[in-house]
Amino acid sequence: MAVARVHLFDGHVYIFRAFHSLPSMTAADGTPCNAAYGFANTLIRFVSDPEVRHAAICFDYSMESFRNESFPEYKANRGETPEELEPQFDLCREIAAALGFPVFEEEGWEADDLLATISRGVVRKKGEAVVITTDKDLCQLVREDGRIVCHDLAKQRTFDADAVREKFGVDPSQIPDYLGLVGDTVDNLPGVPGVGPKGAAAALQAFGHIEAMPDDPAAWADLKVRGAASLGRKIAEHRKTALKTKDLATVVDQVPGIDPGLRDLEYPGADREAVSALFDRLGWNRIFDRIDRWQAI
C-alpha cells in the first residue's frame, strides 16, 4: 500500500504572499478580497493535482502567541495589520473549509507549532509530510530520512536535509541554534552582534549546539573561518541572548489536543454547496469553474 503523503499548508504565509502580490480588490459584498482571492487560487491550483490525496491548512490563531509572554518584542516589528487585510483572515479560513481542507488553529499557539505537531504525528502513523511554506524556521522539521520535507510553492523547491545543509550550512536540527546566532529579522529576534551566516555555520559545524560552544577563545583556534577567536568571544558574551532566541525559534511538536489521524487528513474535494454560497456572495464566478475536485454527494 502506498505511503500517505500529507501536504500541510502554512496558511498565513500564502495569505500575506497573495495580499502583497495582487492589487486591491473588492468582492461583490464589499469585502476587501485580494488576499483571499489569491489564496483561493493557490489552493484550487494545488489540489487540481490528483496525486494530492491528503492535505490540511494550519493558521495562526491570532497575531500573538505564548512566545509574546516571555518576549514581548516577538514579531513587534510587523506593526498593525493593514485595515484591508484584517477581514480577509476569517474569509480565508472560510474558503479553506469550503474547498474541503481540514483546518487547524489553536488559541495561544502559532501555525508553526501546529505544523510541527501534525507532521511529526503523521510520521508516527507511518506517513510522510510535506510542509508548504517559505518560513526558514520550519526547516528544523526536516528529517534525515526524508519523511518530512519543506516545499516552497513559488520557487518550486523542496528542502530535504541535504538542501537545508546546502542553503544554511547546518543540519535541520541545528536551525534553532543557527537562528539563535544570526537572529531572525522577520520575527524580530536578536542574534549575536557581529555573527553572520558563515560564522554561525562554522561554529555549529564545529561544536554542534550553542550550549556546547566554549568560552575560551583558544578553543576556537582550529575553526576554518576568519576571526575565529573573535567569533568565540562574541558568542560567549551574548550566549544568554542566543539561547533565548534559540528557545523562541524552536517549534513545539506536542500541542495539546492536536493529533489528527491520516484519515482525518484525507482531501475529500470541495463542498459544492458551501463553495456555491460563498463564491456567489463574493461574486467569484470564474474561479468557481476552476474547481475540478468535488466531494461525492
NORPE-V407329 format. One line per field, one symbol per residue. burial: 1 if it has 16 or more other ideal C-beta (glycine too) atoms within 10 Angstrom, else 0. A space follows every 10 residues. Layout:
burial=???
//
This chain:
burial=0001111111 1111111110 0100001000 1111111111 1111011000 0011111111 0000101100 1001100000 0001100110 1111111111 1111110011 1111111111 1110001111 1111111111 1110001111 1010000011 1011100111 1111111111 1111001011 1100100011 1111111001 0010000001 0010000100 1111110110 1111110111 1110100101 0000101001 1001100110 0101000100 1010000
//
